[in-house]
Amino acid sequence: MSDLVQDLRYAGRTLLRAPAFATIAIITLSLGIGANTAIFSLVNAALLRPLPYPEGDRIVRVHQTTPDGYSTVSPPDFVDWRSGSSMFAGMAAFHRNSYTLTGAGDAKQVRAAQVTGDFFRVMALAPLVGRFIDSADALPDGEPVVVLSEALWRRDFGADPAIAGRRIMLDGAPTTVLGVAPGPLDYPHGTEIWTPRTFDEEDLTTQRGAHYLGVIARLAPGAAMRQATGQIAAVGDRLATEYPTTNARTSATLLPLRESIVGDAKPALYLLVGAVALVLLIACANVANLFVARALSRRRDLALRQAVGASRGRLARLVLVESVLLAGAGGGLGLLLAAWGTPLLARLRPDDTILQSAAIDGRVLIATLVVSMISGLLFGVFPALRLVPARGISQQLMGGGRGSFVTREAHRARRFLVVSEMTLAFVLLVGAGLLLRSFIALQGTALGFETASRLTFSLQTPDATYDTADRVDAFYTQVMERLRTLPGVEVAGATQGLPLSGNSYGISTHSIDGRELSNDESSRLGTQLRVVRPGYFSAMGIPVLRGRAIAERDRSGAANAIMLNETAARLLFPGTDPLGHEVLTHTSFGLRRGRAGGTVVGIVGDTRDRGADEESSPMIYLSHAQFPLSSMQVVLRANGEPEALARAARAAVAAIDPNVPVFELQTMEARFSVSVAQPRFLLTLLGIFACTAVVLASIGLYGVIAQGVIERTREIGIRLALGARPREVQRMIVRAGGGLAVAGIAIGLAGAFAGSRAIAAYLFGVQPIDPLTMAGAVFVLLPVALLASWIPARRATRVDPAITLRAE
């Protein structure tokens, strides 16, 4: 222990005598360690931090599986899953919804989840006030009740401790507050209130093809994940056999709740971890290069210590302790950078709950310490083992000739490290280039609708006030008429399921022109449903290709009119003009509960509703007047800045009914920006990492060339004295630096071939092996490397040869 303390003191004194070296090394390390700490804080928040629920690792999400992936669940399927499985302590269904809250300030829309009786039992949290919803509350004839979130309770009800039993107005109906959920309960994310989800006989007998429920469950004590997965899959397979019309080729499976919440962010996080690890390796190689150069200047001191009895192991330990001390200082500064940078990452994705919850906690502190120590070993072990003199002590003490062992080892080590840096920088450049080309292609993709000059917002009529389909239709008719008269509005329309809003309602097809489809046909010819008001397609810039659009005459009492997009037209009527033909689906829809479908009156262009990188789905559009819904999304096409219409739109709705709030108000351009947030986030971070890598690698190359120039000062002076032109000397030095860069790029090509496949899932419109991107990376890295070599070469040729020779 005393030896270690002595070594620490010696290392500290040595670093204090070389402040420039220590400062550069610490700053370089802090960049690599800080970036790793910031990314690890995201990984910690997403994958490592325990869920805020008792035994949260035993909560699972139950998914229906289809050939296309995971699907939501229908009410009959959920009930059969629950009754057919014994591996769960509880299983609950939920459905996202929203309600109009009045009587607590201005009318506002609150995000809600309708949940079945076991929901709070699955989450296993205790209420702050009152009690939770149970099975007795989730009966069709039950009294309207609600559970408030802690945030809503504090914000709108002043944290009233007597809130339980009080009646509040939801959708115009008095609703009894049962209790308050504690802050950690945030599922589904953003939920402000929970209400009972009830299923009537019609839900359970006619809605097996209607998929809109999410399902969670808690594993029973002693039940293993594998056993429970097998049991629920067996139930899903049985339902596929019993109900081939709606359940053909479906089954069921389980996912841990954390994995379900994280979703596709998990592989993206792993990608960022890999990228930032390469940056750290480059930083370590840079500092190792500094150590190698410094060891050359200290070789006489080390040789002297060896001559008076210090073992080679003791000398290596001195170098290693110094490197670990530097790494600790770099880790401390890196931690400060990460504490500053993590909130900046959150600003890049304000919609991402993982980023918003990322913070520097104990686990992140321990990870930073471990990364710092590993970094110290990475850049310290190699110089410690290879550059401490093992022989030739007398030569070291006499000054060491140009052919000394240490110098040869140093040259090899420095060249190896620079080539490694160039290799890693090239790999990161290729990755960033691929994402850049992919993002450009994504931005340029034809969406099938226009985003510029469009303002959108949502409306939902309270059930108690608008208790009939006719009243709902009349409200929206008045709203649309008033909005069309607003100054600055060119066209107004509305839909249930605005593109890029995440709305989805898939349904299988029942019959075409009166011919009932077989089970296989019904499943294969499934479509998405949307409800629209007149003017919607014009407002969104979606072209009507044939026939006509939904019009005012498509009202209740008239023959049901529907429109198909091109994909649905090809799917349902291959090689035939669909106009005039009839399509009916398998479910009732809208407040009138009529079977969704009708006569095809028009064909519209395809739209990429789920995002620019997703293909268009087959779509059936219904008339809202014939299939009215209480919740709709309005779109206004403006002849100026769309944001300027916000206040007038709110006033227009309030003039008709002040108890119907306007919410989710944003432009279509903002919606599109959110839809490409993940690829933009990955591109931004990987671009930053690639730029950092190029800068670090070029600094490393500059240091090696500059040190080589210093060591060859006598040779350069002689060349210049004998008549060599400065340009020739510069070319010689630049050629040496360029050779190292070319070697790194050549090796990096192989690494890029392998690394580019890791980001293949995030590419759009570009192949992982893209010669143009790789050529672009070469044209970025090579000139930077040549510039880093030219600067010391230019300085070398400016020295007077006579002065150089006299100094020698």
N, C-alpha and C positions, 0 to 999 in steps of 0.2 A: 504493500500500500504506500509506503514511504517513497519507493521508486516511482510509482505512478504520480504521486503529488509533485515530486521533483520534476518529472517529465512535463507535467502540466505547467508548472512555473516556467520551465525553460521554453516551452512552446509559446506561452504568452509573451515572454520577453522577446523572443525571436520575431513574433508577428508585430509587436509594437515597434521594433526596429525597421520593419518593412511595411509602413502604412499603406503605400500605394498598392503593393501586392495583396495585402489583406483586404483592402477596400474593394478592389476589383473582384477578388474571389468571392467575398461575401455577397456583393450585389448580384453577381452571376448566379450563385447558388440560390439566392432569395427568389429570383425570377422562376427558376425551375421548381423549387420547393413550394413557393407560394401558389403557383398554378396548380400543382398537384393537390395542395391542401384545399383550394377552392373547389376543385372537381370532386375531391373526396367528400366534401361537405354535402354535395348533391347526392352522391352515392349513399352516404350515411342516411340522409333524409328519406331517400326512396327505398333503399333495400335493407338497411341495417337497424335503423331506429325501431324499437318495438311499437306496434300499433297501440293506440291509447285505450285499449279494451282489455279486460281481464282475459288472460290466455288467448290473446288475439291471434296467435298462430294456429288455433283450432277453428277459426272462422273461415269458411270457404264460400266462394261464389259458385253457384250451380248454373252451368250453361247448357243450352241445347246445342248440339253439334249438327252441322249440315256439310255437304260437300264444299261449300264456300267458306266455312269457318264457323265461328260461334254466332249464336242467334239468341234473341230474347225469347220469352216463353209465353204460351197462351194460358189462360186460367184453367182449363181442364187438364192440361199437361201438368201444371204446378200441383193441383190437387192430387193427381195420380202419383206424382213423384213423392209427395209428402206421405201419402198413405202406403206406398209400396216400398218404403225404405225404413230400416231400423237402426241405422248407424249414426243417427243424428239426435242430439238432445233437443233440437228445434230447427224448423225450416220456415222461412218467411219470404213472401213476395212483396215487391215494392214497385211503385210506378210514379215517376216524376210528374209533378203537376204544379199549378200555382193558383193562388186565391187572391181576391181583392179584400184587403183589410181596411175597414172603415171604423170610425169612432175612436181612433187613436191618432189624432192629428189628421193630416191630409190623407185622402185615399191613396193606397199604395198596393203594389203587387208584391206578394211574398212568395218565395220559392218553397214548394211543399213536396212531401213524399207521402203518397197513400200507401199504408203498410198493413199487412195482415197481423193477426194477433201475436205471433211468436217473434215479431221483429225485435222488440226490446229484450226479450229473453235471450235471443241469439247474441246481441251486443253486450249483455250482462253488466250494464252500468246501473247505478242507483240514481233515482231522480233527485234533483236539488230541492224541488218542492212538489208535494202531491204524489201522484202515481203515474204510471205509464199506461198506454193502451194494452189491453189484453184481449183474449179471444171473445169474451162476452161483449166487448165494444165493437167487434168487427162482424156484427150480424146485420143482415139487410134492413131490419126494422129498428136498428139501434138509434139512440139519441146522437145528434151531431156533437162530437167531442174532438179535442185537439190537444197536442202536446207542443209547447213552445220551446224553441232553442234558447239557451242562456243569453246569447247575443241579442235576440229579438226582445226577450223579457226585460233586459236591462235598458235597451235603447228606446222601446216604445211604451213600456209599462213601468218604468222607474224602479225595476227590481222589486216590485210589490210582493212582499212575502205572503200576502193573502190572495194571490192570484188564482190558486186552485179553487174551482167551483165558480169562478166569475165567468160571465158570458161576454163574449166578444163577437163582433160582426165579421163573418167570412162569407164573401159572395152574397152579401145582403141577408144572410141567415144567422140568427143567434146560435152560437156554438160554445159549449161549455169547455173551459180549460181544465184538463185533468192534472197537468203538472208541467214541470220545467225540466228539460234534459240538460245535463252538465255540458260545459264547453267542449270537452274532448269528443263528444258525439257529433260527427260531421259526415254522416253517410245517409243517402248519397251526398256528395260534396256540395256545399252551399245551401243545404236544406235549412229553412228557418222554422218550419212547422211540420208536424207529422199528424196525419189524420187516418182513420181506419179505412182499409180497402175491403169492400164487401163484394161478394159474388152472388148474383141471383141465379135462378134456374136457367134463364136464357144465356147467361155468361158460360155456364157449365155445359150447356147442351148444343150451343150453336157457334161458339167462339174458339173451337180448337185450332182453327187456322189463323186466329188473330194473335200475332206475337207482339207483345209490348211490355211484358213484365220482366223485371230483374228478380233473381232469387238468391238468397244467402242462407247459410245453414251453419250450425255449430256441431262439430263432431262430438259424439257421445263419449263419456269416459271409457277409456280402453279401446275405442275404435281407431284403427289406423287409416291413414289417408288412402293407401292402396286398396284396402278392403272396401271403404266407402265408395271409392271411385268405381270399383267393379260392380257394386250393388246398384248404384244409380245408373250405370251404363246398361245393366241388365233390364232395369225398368224402362229406360228409353228405347231399348231394342224391342221390348214387348209391345210398347205403344206403337212403334213403327209397323209392327205386324197387325195389330188390332185396328189401326186407323190409317190404312195406306193412302187414303185420299189426301190427308193433311200431314202425315208424319213419315211418309216414305223417305228412306235414306237419311233419317235423323236418328240421333241417339242423345246421350247426356254425359257430361263429365264434370269434374271438379277442378277448381283452381284455388290456391290459397288467396285469401282476400287481398293481401298485400300485392301479389302478382297481378291480380285483376285491376287494382287501383293504378299500379304503375303502368300496365299495358305495354305499348310499344316503346316507352321511354327506357326500358331496361337495356336492350341492345344498344341504343343510342348512348347511354351512359357508359357502357363498356367500351364503345368506340372512342369516346372522349378520354377515358382512362388510359387507353392504349396510346392515343396521340400525345397526351400530356406526359406520359412516361418517356416517350421519345425526346421530348423537350428537356426533361430532367437528365436523360443520358447525355445529351449534347452539352448541357451545362456542366455535368461532371467531367466530360472529356475536356472541356475548355479549362476547367480548374486543374485537371491533371496535367494539361499542357503547361500551365503556369508553374505547377510544382516541378515538372521536368526542367523547365528553363531555370527555375530558382535553384534546383539541385546542382546544376552546372556551376553556378556562382558559389555554391557552398561545398563543392567537392573537396577542397583543401581542408575545410573545417571538419568535415566528416572523416576524412582520411586521418587527420591529426588525432581525433578522438579514438579512432580504431588503433592507431599506432601506440597510444598510451594505455591500451587495454580494453577499450569498449568492444563488446562482441558485436557481430553484425546484426544479431537479433535485437540488441539494445538500440542500435542506431536506427534500425527499421522501425522500432517502436516509437522513437522520437519523431520520425516523420509522420507516422500514423496518428499519434496523439495530436500533432499539429493539424492534420487534416480533419480529424473529428472535432477539434475545437472550432475550426473554421466552419464546419458543417453545422454545428450548434448555433453559431452566430447567424449563419445564413438561414437556418430554420426559424430562428426567432424573428428575423426581419421578414421572412416569407410568411410567417403567421400573421404579422401585421398587414402585409399586402393582401392576404386571403380575407382577413376580416373586412378590409376595405373593398375588395373585389367581389365578394359573394353577393352583397346587395346589388352591385352593378349587373351581375348575372341575372338576378331576379327581375331587373328592369327590362331585360331583353325578352322575357316571357312573362308578362304580367298575368297571363291566363293560366300559368302552370302552377298548380298547388305544390308540387315538389320543390320547385325553386323558391317559392315564397316561404316554405318552412325550413329551408336550409339555414344552418347556423353553426357557429364554432362551439362545439360542446366538448365534453371530456373525451369522447371517442375520437373526435377530430384532433384534439391536442395530442393524444397518444399516437395517433397515426402520423402526425407531423414529426414527433420525436423519432419514431421508427424510421421514417423516410429520411430524416436528417442524418441519423447514424448510418444508415445504409449508404447514403450519398457519400458521407465521409470515407467509408470503407472503399466505395467504388473508385473514387479519384485518389485515394491515399495508398491503397495496397500496392498498386502497380509501381509507382515511384519508389515506395519503401522497399520492395523486393528487388527491383531491377536496377536502381540507381545508387544504392548504398554500395560503396566499393568492396568488392570481394577479393581483389588482388591488385597488384600494381600500386601498393601504398607509397613506395618511394617515388614513383612517377607522379602520383597525385601531389605529394609534398613538394616536389620539384617544379610543379606547375602543370604537369600533364601535357604531353605533346598533342599535336593535332590528331594523332591516331590513337589516343588513349581509349581504353575500354569504355569508360563512362560516356565519353563523347559519342562513340559509335552507338551505344545503347540508347543514349538520349535522342540521337537523330532518328533512329528507327522508331522509338516510342512516339516522338512528336509527329512523325509522318503518319504512323498508324492511327493516332488519335484524330488528326485532321481529316484523314480519309473517312474515318468512322462518322465524324460530324457531318461531312458532306453527304454521306450515304443517307443518314437519318433525315437531314434537311430535305434532300431530294424526295424521299418517300412522303414526307409531310406536304411538300409542295404539290406533288401529284394528287394526293388526296384532296387538298384544298381546291386544286384546279378542276377536278372532277365534280366536286360539289358546286363550284361556281358555274360551270357549264350546265349542270343539271338545274340549278336555280334559274338561270337565264331561260332555259327551255320551259321550265314550269311557268315563269312569268309570261312567256309568250304564247302559252297554250290557249287556243280558242275555247272559252267556257260555254259558249252557246247563249250567253246573256251578257248584258252590259253592266259594268260596275260604276262608271263615272256618272256623276250628277244624280245619284239615287239615294234617297233617304228612306230608311226602313224603321219600323217600330211595331211593337206587339200590342194587341188588345185582347181582353177577355171579359165577357159579360158575366156578371154575378148570376148564379143559378136561381137564387130566390127571386130576383127582380125579373129576370128574363127566363121564365119557367116554361116557355113554349118555343117551338121551332119558329113560328111566325114572328114572335117578338124579337128573337135573335136576328132573323133575316131583316126585319124592319129597322133595327138599330144599325146594322151594317150598311143598309141601303142609305139611310140618312147620313151616316158618317162619310161614305164615299162621295155622295152628292156634295156635301159641304167642302170636303177636301179638294174636289176638282175645281171649286170656285176660288180657291186661295190664290192670291197673286204669287207668281213664280212657279206654280205647279202646271206642268204641261199635261201629264197623265197621272191618274191614280188607279191603283189596283190592289188586290189583296189575295192572299193564299194561306193555306195551312201547309207549312213546310217550305219556307223560303230556301232557295239554294244556299249552301254553305252553313245552314243553321243547325245541322245535325239531326233534323227531323226525319223519321223513317217510319213507314207503315206498309209492310209487305203483306201481300195476300195472294192466295192461289186462285186460279180462274175456274169458275164453275161450268159455264157453257158459252158456246159461240153460235150465234144465230139459232138458238133454241136447242142445239145438240149438246147434251151433257157430256163432258169430257171424261175419259177414263182416269183412273188414279194417277198413272204415270204422266199423262198429258196435263192434268190439273197441276201437278207439282212442277213440271217442266215449264209451264206457261205462266208462272207466277209473276206478278208485277208490283210496282209501288203505286200507292194511291195518293193523290193530291186534290184538294178542293180549292177552286179559284173563283174570284169575283170578276165580272166584266171589266176589261181594261188592264188585267194583270199582264198579259203577254206583251202588250204594247209598252207598258210601264217598265218592264224588265228588258225589253229589246229582244225578246224571243220571237223568231219569225214564224208566222203561220204559213206553212208550205202548201197545203191544199185544204180546200173546204173553208170553213169559217171558225172564228173563235167563239168561246162561250159568251153569250149575249144576254141582254136584259130579258129577252123572251123565254129564256130557259129557266122558268120559274116553277114553283109548286103547282101541280095540276097539269103541266105540259109534259110531253114525253121526255123521259130522262135523256139528256144529251151528254156525251163524253168526248174527250179529245185524247188522241194518242201521240206520244212522241215517236220519232222515226224508229227507234229501237223496238218499241212495243209493236209498231205496225209490222215490222219485219218478223217479229217473233210470233204474233198472233195470226197474221195474214200473209204468209210468205208467197210472193209472186202475185198477190191480189190487191186491188185497191180496197182499203178498209172502209171507205166512206159509205154510209148507209147500212153497214153491218152492225149487229148487236153483240155486246160482250157483257156477261154477268160474272161477278166474283162470288166467293164462297161465304161472304160475311155481310151482315147488316152494317150500315155506316151512317153517321150523322145523327142528329137529334130526332129525325123522323123514323129512324131505325129501318129504313128501306134497304133492300139488297143493293149493294154498290154495283153500278154498271149502267148501261144504256146504249143508245145508238150513236155510232161514231159520226161526228159532224165536221171534224177537222183534224189535220195532222200538223204538229209543230216540231220545230227543231229539237235535237237532243241538248240537254244541259248536263254539265258535270256538277251535280248537286253535292256530292260528298267531297269534292276537292279537285284541283286541276290535275292531280295525278291519278284520279279514279275514273274508270270508264263510266259512261252514261248507263243508268239502269232503265229497263222498260218501265214506262210511266203511263198511268191513266189519270186524266184530269176530269174531275166532276164539277158540276155547277153548285156553288155554295147555296144558292136559293133552293135547290132541290135536295141537297145533303148538308143542311146548315150545321155549323160547329160553333161553339161559344168562343173558342180561341182562334184568332187569326193574326197574320202578320201583314202589315200594310207597306206598300212601296210607292213612293212618290218620285216621279221623274221631274227634276227641276230644270229651269232654264238659266239657272245661275248656281251659286254655291248651295249645295243641299242642306248644309248645317243651318243656313238662314231660315229654313222653313220650320225648324224645331218648335219654336215658341208658338207660331201660328197654328201648327198641327195640334199641339196640346190644347190650345184655346178652343179649336174647332170641336175636338172631342168633348171637352168639358162643357161646352155650350149645349151639347145634346144630353150628356149625363155626367155630372161631376164625380159620380161614384165609380166611373170606369177609368182607371188610370192608364196613361201611356207609359210603357216600359220597354226595355231593351232597345232604346233609340240609338241608332248608329247608321253610318253610311254603308253602302255596299262595298266601297273600297276598303273600309275598315274591316268588314267581314272577310273580305278576301285576304287582307293582311294577316288576320288571325289564322286563316286556313293554311297559310304557308309559313307559320311561325316556327314550326320545328325545323324544316330544312334551312330557314334563314338563321336560326339559332346555331345549328351545327356548322353551317358555312362560316358564320361570324367567328365562332370559337376556333374551328380548325384553321381558318385564315390567320387569326391572331397567333396561334401556335406555330404555323408555318413561317410567318414573318419573323417571329422570335427566333425560330430555329435557324433561319437564313442569316439573321444578324449575328447570332452567337457563333455559327460556323464560320462566317467571314471574319469575325474578330479572332477566332482561333487560328485561321489561316494567316491573317495579318501578323499575329504574334509569332508564329513559326517562321514566316519569311523574314520578319524584322530581326528575330534572334539569329537566324542564319546569316543575315547581312552583317550583323555585328561580329559574328564569329569569323566571317570571311573578309573583314575590313582590309586586312593586309593583302589578301589575294586580289581584291578589287582595286586597291591602290596600285599594286604592281601592274595590273592589266591596263589601267588608265595611264600610268607612267610610260608604259611601252607603246602607247598609241591607240589603244582600244577606244572606240567611240562610246560615249555615254549611252547612246541608243542601243548599242549592241549589248552592253552590260545590263541595261534595263530589260532587254528582250530575254537575256539568259535567266534573270531572276524571275520575271513574269512567267517564263516557260516552266520553271520549276513549280511555281504555285499552281499554274494551270494544269500541270500534270497530276498534281494531287487532287484537284477538283474533278478532272476527267475520270480518275480512278474511282473517286467516290460516287460519281454519277453512274459509271458503268456498273458498279456493285449495286447502287440504288435502283437501277432498272429492274434487277431481279427482285429486290425487295418491294418495288412498286407493283410488279405483277402479282405478288402474293397479297400485299396490303390493300390493293384496290378492290379485291374481291370481298374484303371485310366491309366495304361500304356499298356493295352492289345493291343492297336492299333500299338504300336511300337515294339512288340515282334515278333520274327521269330523263329520257330522251338522249342518253349517252351510255355507251358500253363501258364496263369496268376497265377493259384494256383499250385505251383510246390513244392512238399514236399522236394526235394533235395535242392532247393535254400533256403528254410526256415531253413532246418537243417544246411546248411552252415552258415547262418546268426547267428544261435544259437552258433555254434562252433567258430565263430569269436568274438561275443560280450561277451559270458560268460567267456572265459579265460581272456579277458581284464578286466572284472569286478572283477574276482577273484584276478588278479594281483594288481589292484587298492586297494583291501581290504587287501592283504597280506603285502604290504609295510608298512602301519602304524601298522599292527599287529606285524610285526617283530621288529619294533622300540620299541613297548611297552614292549616286553619281554626282551629287552636288558637293561632295567633300573634296577638298584640295588634296590630290595624291601626295604631294610633298609633305603636308602636315601629317597625313595618315602614316607615311613611311617613317617620319621622324618619331612619331608616337610609338611605333613598333620598336 
